[in-house]
Amino acid sequence: MSDTLEQTTWIEAGAEADFPEGLGICIQHDDLQIAVFNFNTDEWYAVQNQSPYNKQMVLSRGLTGTLNGEPKVACPLHKHTFSLRSGEFLGEGELPSLSTYPVKREAGRVYLLV
């Protein structure tokens, strides 16, 4: 058994109404900035807000769309694209994947597992 156990907990991100469809909103939890996306009525995603390319906290302001059916976000600064499901870099070359966070909605509220 490992000496260190990674603890996770559900945190409240806000009301569903606080997250406009098709846009990202940044929330902060302790020292984490997380970009939460109401991709459409039934699909919600959360990824780290920090771009792995230039370390800027900008991904919540990125453009969303799809690539071959995969929901994605494009960094607003350099247009690098990442899967909202897996965090994987979808462009040419190599960039680290984004951290992703499970999202659930209950009684009109949005929660993230961090």
C-alpha angles and dihedrals in degrees: 000000000000120000090223122055118195107228121209131186138177113252127190113246097183143270119326087238089062090067113068115212114263095016136094127233124196119226127183125220115179103308095340124102110199127189110218118198127197089200092177136327094289103028122071126169138182127198136163111285093220119096109230089212101061103002093240119145096237113111094102086066093051126117116259128212141118136279113198089337093311114125109234145175125214119211108247092223105048103006095238107160129219134184111253089208101051105011089235118153108248100193136084118286124018133302127158117264120254121251109250130205128204114245128207132178124210130171093347094310129112122224132187128202107228 
